[in-house]
Every structure is written in C-alpha cells, then in structure tokens.
Amino acid sequence: MFKKNSNNNEATNFWISYADLMAGLLFVFILLIGAIIVKSTILKSALDEKESTLNEQSETLVEQSDHLITMSQTLLMKDDEITKLQNLLAKREVDLNERHKELIISNNALKLKSDELEKLNQLLLAQNSKIDDYSEHIVLLQNLSDEQNRTISEHKMDLEEHKNRVILLSNNLTKKDENLKLNEQKLLELLKALDNKQTKYDELLTKLQAQKAKIKSLTGIKLKVITELKSSLGNKINIDKENGSLRLASNILFDKGSSNLKESAKSELKANFIEYVNTLITNKNIAEHLDKIIIEGHTDSDGSYLYNLNLSQQRAFAVMNYLLTLDYIREHNIKDKLVASGRSYQDTIKIDGIEDKDASRRIEVKFRLKNEDAMYEIERILDAN
C-alpha cells in the first residue's frame, strides 16, 4: 500500500518538473523573440538614418558636379582666349623671324658692299701708282724733249715719235680720270645705300623697343593697381601687400565648421567690401583694366582636403549670396564681375615655416585684370629674348 503511494508521488513530481521545464523554455523563447524584435527595430532605424544621410550626400554631390561643370565651361573659355593669344604670339614671332632674316640678308649685302669698296680702294691705289708711273714717264719725256731741242735737226724723227707717245699717254690718262669719276659716283651711291639700310635698321630697332616698352607697361598694371589701392585705402582695411586682396577672418564671419554667415558680421562685411570695390571701379586707372572680382574661401589644414574644399566653397558662396543682395551691386552693375571659389587649405599662411591656423581660416576678396596671365607670359618671353 505504501509503495503504491510513493509511485504516484514520483509520477506527479515528474510531471510537475516537466511542466516547470517547459514553462521555463517557453519564457526563454519569448525573451529571444522579444530581443530579436527589439534588435530588428534598432537596425531598421539605423538603416533609415543611413539612408537619409546618403540622400543628403547625393544631393551635395549633385550640387558639386553642377559647380564643376560650370567651372569647366569657364576654363574652356579661358583656354580659347589663351589659344588666341598664343596664335597672335606665334604670328608675331613669325613676323619677327622674317624681319630678322631680312636684317641678316641686309647685313650680308652690306658685307658684300664693304668687300666691293675694299676692292675699289685697291683698284684706286693701283691706278694711283700707275698715274705716278705715268708722271715719271712724262718727266722723262720732258727731259728727252729738252735734249731733243738741243739736237732738233738730228733727232726730229725721234721727237715726233715721242710726241705721239705723249698723246697716247694723255689719252690714257683722260680715260683713267673718267673711270675714276665713275668709281667715285659708284662709291657715293653705295654710301647712300648704306645710310638708307642703317636708317631702316634703326627704325626697326626703335619700333621693337617701343613695342617691348608698351607690353612691359601693360604687364606692370597690377603693381600700379596695388599701389593705387594702398594709396586710396591707407590703413582703413587689411590689404595684402603682394596681391592687393582684401582679407577677412573666418571666425568673425562664421562659426567653427559652419558656412552660415553671422548676422553680426554682415555690416562689417558690407562696409569693407564696398570700401574696397569702390576704390577699384571709381579709379579710372584701375577700372578700365578690371576683369573679375573674386571671392575666395580658405581653411586651415585640419581635416581632409575634400571636407575643407566643400567648406571653403560654401563659405565663399554664402558671402557672395549676401553681397548680391546689396543695392550697391545693382547700382554699379558689377554682378557679372563677381566670382566665388573655394581653395581648401592650398594657400595656408605660414610664419617662419609654421602654419598660422587662425590666419589661414579666412575669406579673401581679390581682383583679376584683363588678360593678366597672357601679359605675364608675354613679359616672360620678352625678358628671355
């Protein structure tokens, strides 16, 4: 009887343990499913964030590609202008080479003429020596005639022969005199021709020197413009001494890492820009040569090149967008002259070989003159020649 009850208790305990085990397994299974659902939700939200980030980056890349296309078109236009200038220079060089060849031919002709003059001088010397000989003969004949006078009757025939010889000699002398006169005329003509050649050569040299001076004066225009800027602005605003650009610190215009222009900086930006540009467009010595007004963004070397390039471009565009809202731009019709670009950290400012990061983060407003690159290239070629 007791054995039967113990068996029933064991069976009951077994099923209770089995039920507890299954309940624990079910709880663990429910926990696993809950964890999987939570993780999938987190992954989905992360994927959504990455997708939105990729969309923003794609939009930025599209804007950058449009900008690059615009810049490439501008570069193609500049290449066409440079090609035209190179063609003009090639034609000018061909003309100069032809003139040089003509001068060489003229010099050779002059050398030939000088050789002919030397030969004529030698002939003249020979003729003079012959005339001296003839003079000596005449003296001898005169002596003989004196002797014949003493003995006319005895040497009459000889005297007649001598007279005939004298006549012949005088005729020869007359012919020699005529030849000498002709030679003198030829010499005068040659001298005139030499003078004419020398005059033409001097005129060519004068024209070349004048053209060179004119081109050098054109290539020195930028230095004159910088001098005019310094003279007009004095110490009112910060002007770079080498290229005459207006420098504005980025920490005044923008927060760190931002391309949004500060409201507090707009009034100072407006005043400095108008003061600088007004000097360029109202000065007759500058305005007639002005081509573009360039707004450049610059960064320090912290971070990647592409990040800084994008940041510098956006800052330059932000400054340009603000300036285009000014009435001053419309009143003076200089919208087409404004150009904006980013330089990343290509032109950092260094002091004793060490980068000055604060100074490197800046906005520069600079000017570009008409055909500036071509003029510098022409000046380099002239100086090399």
Wavefront OBJ file of the C-alpha trace (Angstrom):
o trace
v 0.000 0.000 0.000
v 2.763 2.479 0.863
v 4.687 1.520 -2.250
v 1.766 2.440 -4.469
v 1.530 5.923 -2.981
v 5.237 6.568 -3.468
v 4.959 5.703 -7.128
v 2.073 8.105 -7.588
v 4.083 10.901 -5.910
v 7.039 10.262 -8.124
v 4.870 10.429 -11.241
v 3.260 13.627 -10.015
v 6.635 15.206 -9.245
v 7.890 14.229 -12.685
v 5.047 15.928 -14.452
v 5.357 18.987 -12.273
v 9.088 19.199 -13.077
v 8.351 18.682 -16.756
v 5.742 21.440 -16.693
v 8.191 23.805 -14.963
v 10.851 22.975 -17.526
v 8.509 23.639 -20.431
v 7.347 26.905 -18.854
v 10.988 27.995 -18.454
v 11.755 27.082 -22.048
v 8.670 28.978 -23.198
v 9.761 32.040 -21.211
v 13.250 31.861 -22.700
v 11.738 31.527 -26.183
v 9.521 34.582 -25.575
v 12.564 36.550 -24.383
v 14.513 35.556 -27.538
v 11.658 36.659 -29.792
v 11.405 39.966 -27.906
v 15.155 40.552 -28.230
v 15.022 39.787 -31.969
v 12.143 42.241 -32.449
v 13.944 44.988 -30.499
v 17.174 44.437 -32.420
v 15.369 44.470 -35.776
v 13.664 47.752 -34.786
v 17.017 49.305 -33.834
v 18.637 48.086 -37.089
v 15.731 49.461 -39.115
v 16.035 52.905 -37.515
v 19.823 52.886 -38.102
v 19.281 51.934 -41.748
v 16.731 54.735 -42.118
v 19.249 57.236 -40.687
v 21.986 55.994 -43.051
v 19.580 56.190 -45.992
v 18.724 59.821 -45.169
v 22.460 60.609 -44.777
v 23.192 59.032 -48.172
v 20.384 61.074 -49.740
v 21.849 64.300 -48.301
v 25.337 63.345 -49.541
v 23.976 62.555 -53.030
v 22.310 65.996 -53.174
v 25.604 67.608 -52.133
v 27.466 65.636 -54.822
v 24.937 66.776 -57.453
v 25.474 70.422 -56.439
v 29.247 69.953 -56.571
v 29.034 68.300 -60.022
v 26.974 71.260 -61.312
v 29.579 73.628 -59.953
v 32.399 71.607 -61.542
v 30.582 71.691 -64.895
v 30.281 75.486 -64.638
v 33.969 75.806 -63.751
v 34.965 73.510 -66.646
v 32.992 75.685 -69.081
v 34.739 78.768 -67.708
v 38.118 77.035 -68.083
v 37.273 76.107 -71.685
v 36.518 79.777 -72.418
v 39.843 80.778 -70.830
v 41.619 78.088 -72.883
v 40.117 79.577 -76.070
v 41.374 83.052 -75.093
v 44.830 81.661 -74.294
v 44.864 79.789 -77.629
v 44.027 83.013 -79.484
v 46.799 84.861 -77.670
v 49.230 82.044 -78.420
v 48.285 82.243 -82.112
v 48.861 86.009 -82.054
v 52.225 85.454 -80.377
v 53.117 82.808 -82.962
v 52.275 85.236 -85.786
v 54.272 87.973 -84.077
v 57.190 85.575 -83.683
v 56.979 84.615 -87.394
v 56.999 88.320 -88.347
v 59.985 88.954 -86.090
v 61.801 85.960 -87.585
v 61.129 87.263 -91.113
v 62.390 90.705 -90.121
v 65.403 89.090 -88.529
v 66.091 87.192 -91.756
v 65.755 90.432 -93.733
v 68.234 92.089 -91.383
v 70.641 89.167 -91.831
v 70.313 89.479 -95.621
v 70.878 93.240 -95.336
v 73.964 92.671 -93.178
v 75.287 90.169 -95.723
v 74.638 92.668 -98.503
v 76.458 95.335 -96.511
v 79.384 92.974 -96.023
v 79.455 92.334 -99.785
v 79.325 96.060 -100.443
v 82.159 96.649 -97.996
v 84.179 93.947 -99.768
v 83.487 95.691 -103.068
v 84.586 99.001 -101.557
v 87.838 97.423 -100.430
v 88.387 96.084 -103.925
v 87.638 99.513 -105.400
v 90.098 101.094 -102.977
v 92.716 98.608 -104.056
v 91.951 99.450 -107.684
v 92.242 103.153 -106.888
v 95.597 102.558 -105.232
v 96.745 100.607 -108.262
v 95.526 103.407 -110.559
v 97.300 105.986 -108.438
v 100.516 104.020 -108.645
v 100.100 103.808 -112.429
v 99.476 107.568 -112.581
v 102.677 108.092 -110.607
v 104.454 105.886 -113.080
v 102.981 107.885 -115.933
v 104.053 111.119 -114.267
v 107.567 109.794 -114.049
v 107.386 108.890 -117.712
v 106.212 112.398 -118.556
v 109.145 113.859 -116.660
v 111.472 111.611 -118.540
v 109.810 112.629 -121.790
v 110.195 116.278 -120.930
v 113.884 115.701 -120.256
v 114.154 113.934 -123.517
v 112.359 116.765 -125.279
v 114.886 119.195 -123.841
v 117.662 117.109 -125.176
v 115.869 116.857 -128.482
v 115.563 120.652 -128.594
v 119.305 120.872 -128.473
v 119.567 118.471 -131.336
v 116.334 119.111 -133.303
v 117.828 118.570 -136.604
v 119.470 115.318 -135.570
v 116.554 113.701 -133.706
v 113.478 115.133 -135.354
v 112.019 111.751 -136.134
v 112.560 110.584 -132.576
v 110.821 113.695 -131.265
v 107.755 113.041 -133.388
v 107.559 109.525 -132.076
v 107.836 110.761 -128.524
v 105.093 113.311 -129.193
v 102.831 110.549 -130.408
v 103.590 108.544 -127.300
v 102.779 111.530 -125.121
v 99.479 111.978 -126.912
v 98.641 108.335 -126.329
v 99.606 108.592 -122.684
v 97.485 111.728 -122.221
v 94.531 109.982 -123.829
v 95.017 107.076 -121.449
v 95.181 109.451 -118.503
v 91.943 111.118 -119.640
v 90.261 107.753 -119.783
v 91.618 106.901 -116.325
v 90.264 110.187 -114.987
v 86.840 109.391 -116.385
v 86.976 105.928 -114.835
v 87.943 107.463 -111.505
v 84.971 109.829 -111.675
v 82.648 106.904 -112.402
v 84.134 104.990 -109.488
v 83.603 107.994 -107.222
v 79.941 108.170 -108.254
v 79.521 104.471 -107.539
v 81.118 104.948 -104.140
v 78.706 107.786 -103.356
v 75.742 105.631 -104.378
v 76.992 102.772 -102.202
v 77.403 105.098 -99.254
v 73.854 106.392 -99.725
v 72.549 102.826 -99.889
v 74.431 102.001 -96.671
v 72.930 105.042 -94.972
v 69.425 104.005 -96.063
v 69.934 100.457 -94.769
v 71.253 101.759 -91.465
v 68.281 104.124 -91.152
v 65.773 101.290 -91.765
v 67.593 99.071 -89.278
v 67.495 101.828 -86.655
v 63.773 102.353 -87.296
v 63.083 98.636 -86.808
v 65.035 98.609 -83.564
v 63.148 101.689 -82.360
v 59.788 100.069 -83.142
v 60.762 96.848 -81.361
v 61.917 98.745 -78.289
v 58.688 100.760 -78.265
v 56.554 97.605 -78.512
v 58.531 95.956 -75.741
v 58.149 99.024 -73.509
v 54.398 99.111 -74.228
v 53.962 95.422 -73.289
v 56.049 95.891 -70.143
v 53.895 98.827 -69.158
v 50.796 96.644 -69.582
v 52.267 93.815 -67.502
v 53.119 96.304 -64.749
v 49.495 97.374 -64.429
v 48.818 95.049 -61.466
v 51.602 96.645 -59.451
v 50.136 100.046 -60.284
v 46.682 98.862 -59.187
v 48.046 97.585 -55.853
v 49.831 100.905 -55.375
v 46.605 102.788 -56.143
v 44.714 100.601 -53.624
v 47.262 101.233 -50.877
v 47.258 104.948 -51.651
v 43.443 105.209 -51.629
v 42.646 102.921 -48.686
v 45.671 103.560 -46.467
v 45.176 101.686 -43.196
v 41.360 101.626 -43.349
v 41.146 97.890 -44.136
v 43.531 94.910 -44.227
v 45.081 94.751 -47.745
v 47.590 92.042 -48.722
v 50.861 93.718 -49.794
v 51.702 91.199 -52.525
v 48.458 90.705 -54.474
v 46.290 93.570 -53.135
v 43.478 91.301 -51.840
v 41.060 92.172 -49.007
v 41.388 89.649 -46.117
v 38.521 88.881 -43.711
v 38.949 86.456 -40.784
v 36.559 83.456 -40.883
v 35.997 83.450 -37.105
v 34.338 86.868 -37.480
v 32.100 85.772 -40.370
v 31.317 82.129 -39.470
v 31.147 79.778 -36.508
v 33.700 76.947 -36.498
v 32.848 74.314 -39.097
v 29.821 76.301 -40.307
v 29.089 78.033 -43.598
v 26.188 80.146 -42.294
v 27.122 83.832 -42.341
v 26.728 85.502 -38.948
v 24.186 88.313 -38.780
v 26.573 90.323 -36.603
v 29.275 90.189 -39.294
v 27.177 91.394 -42.228
v 27.510 95.111 -41.544
v 31.316 94.945 -41.287
v 31.493 92.724 -44.394
v 29.340 95.196 -46.325
v 31.406 98.234 -45.262
v 34.791 96.625 -46.074
v 33.579 95.197 -49.398
v 32.081 98.491 -50.598
v 35.187 100.442 -49.498
v 37.463 98.006 -51.369
v 35.402 97.591 -54.561
v 34.562 101.301 -54.755
v 38.291 102.043 -54.986
v 38.575 99.601 -57.908
v 35.621 100.768 -60.019
v 35.819 104.527 -59.423
v 39.546 104.864 -60.191
v 39.971 105.325 -63.960
v 43.489 103.896 -63.834
v 42.055 100.636 -62.436
v 38.503 100.323 -63.802
v 39.485 100.126 -67.485
v 41.643 97.041 -66.792
v 39.354 95.297 -64.240
v 38.029 91.880 -65.337
v 36.737 89.974 -62.280
v 36.205 90.426 -58.522
v 36.912 87.036 -56.921
v 35.627 85.867 -53.523
v 37.823 83.021 -52.214
v 37.256 80.786 -49.197
v 40.323 79.408 -47.353
v 40.664 76.915 -44.467
v 43.441 75.549 -42.266
v 44.881 72.042 -42.793
v 42.766 70.342 -40.112
v 40.595 67.638 -41.679
v 40.577 66.149 -45.175
v 41.152 68.132 -48.344
v 37.662 67.438 -49.734
v 35.950 68.407 -46.471
v 37.846 71.699 -46.368
v 37.240 72.268 -50.095
v 33.497 71.864 -49.610
v 33.537 74.117 -46.525
v 35.605 76.835 -48.237
v 33.324 76.773 -51.300
v 30.168 77.008 -49.210
v 31.595 79.934 -47.234
v 32.597 81.762 -50.431
v 29.099 81.175 -51.851
v 27.494 82.404 -48.625
v 29.474 85.669 -48.782
v 28.672 86.107 -52.474
v 24.936 85.407 -51.932
v 24.832 88.097 -49.261
v 26.746 90.619 -51.380
v 24.362 90.064 -54.300
v 21.532 91.348 -52.096
v 23.232 94.743 -51.695
v 21.848 97.729 -53.591
v 25.458 98.768 -54.259
v 25.928 95.762 -56.597
v 22.861 96.658 -58.656
v 23.616 100.389 -58.744
v 27.130 99.856 -60.136
v 26.180 96.849 -62.319
v 29.059 94.627 -61.155
v 27.085 91.400 -60.637
v 28.706 89.798 -63.711
v 32.174 90.573 -62.359
v 31.663 88.587 -59.108
v 33.113 85.053 -58.932
v 33.219 82.714 -55.890
v 35.527 79.733 -55.326
v 36.950 77.573 -52.538
v 40.658 76.854 -52.108
v 40.555 74.350 -49.190
v 43.989 74.537 -47.484
v 46.030 75.108 -50.662
v 47.095 78.632 -49.612
v 47.646 78.388 -45.872
v 49.509 81.253 -44.196
v 52.838 80.295 -42.645
v 55.050 82.251 -40.278
v 58.658 81.020 -40.048
v 57.579 77.802 -41.803
v 54.767 77.085 -39.292
v 51.094 77.297 -40.292
v 49.075 80.049 -38.612
v 45.704 78.296 -38.444
v 43.722 81.344 -37.320
v 45.107 83.462 -40.164
v 44.652 80.616 -42.684
v 40.890 80.455 -41.988
v 39.777 83.485 -43.987
v 37.764 84.968 -46.836
v 39.719 86.902 -49.485
v 38.243 89.414 -51.957
v 40.677 89.980 -54.814
v 40.663 91.418 -58.327
v 41.702 89.984 -61.671
v 42.861 92.129 -64.607
v 42.020 91.572 -68.271
v 44.403 89.109 -69.998
v 46.584 89.088 -66.863
v 48.051 85.591 -67.474
v 48.760 86.319 -71.121
v 50.567 89.580 -70.268
v 52.803 87.833 -67.747
v 53.634 85.144 -70.330
v 54.473 87.822 -72.970
v 56.701 89.626 -70.467
v 58.479 86.336 -69.641
v 59.118 85.636 -73.350
v 60.425 89.188 -73.981
v 62.738 89.031 -70.996
v 64.013 85.630 -72.151
v 64.728 87.007 -75.640
l 1 2 3 4 5 6 7 8 9 10 11 12 13 14 15 16 17 18 19 20 21 22 23 24 25 26 27 28 29 30 31 32 33 34 35 36 37 38 39 40 41 42 43 44 45 46 47 48 49 50 51 52 53 54 55 56 57 58 59 60 61 62 63 64 65 66 67 68 69 70 71 72 73 74 75 76 77 78 79 80 81 82 83 84 85 86 87 88 89 90 91 92 93 94 95 96 97 98 99 100 101 102 103 104 105 106 107 108 109 110 111 112 113 114 115 116 117 118 119 120 121 122 123 124 125 126 127 128 129 130 131 132 133 134 135 136 137 138 139 140 141 142 143 144 145 146 147 148 149 150 151 152 153 154 155 156 157 158 159 160 161 162 163 164 165 166 167 168 169 170 171 172 173 174 175 176 177 178 179 180 181 182 183 184 185 186 187 188 189 190 191 192 193 194 195 196 197 198 199 200 201 202 203 204 205 206 207 208 209 210 211 212 213 214 215 216 217 218 219 220 221 222 223 224 225 226 227 228 229 230 231 232 233 234 235 236 237 238 239 240 241 242 243 244 245 246 247 248 249 250 251 252 253 254 255 256 257 258 259 260 261 262 263 264 265 266 267 268 269 270 271 272 273 274 275 276 277 278 279 280 281 282 283 284 285 286 287 288 289 290 291 292 293 294 295 296 297 298 299 300 301 302 303 304 305 306 307 308 309 310 311 312 313 314 315 316 317 318 319 320 321 322 323 324 325 326 327 328 329 330 331 332 333 334 335 336 337 338 339 340 341 342 343 344 345 346 347 348 349 350 351 352 353 354 355 356 357 358 359 360 361 362 363 364 365 366 367 368 369 370 371 372 373 374 375 376 377 378 379 380 381 382 383 384 385
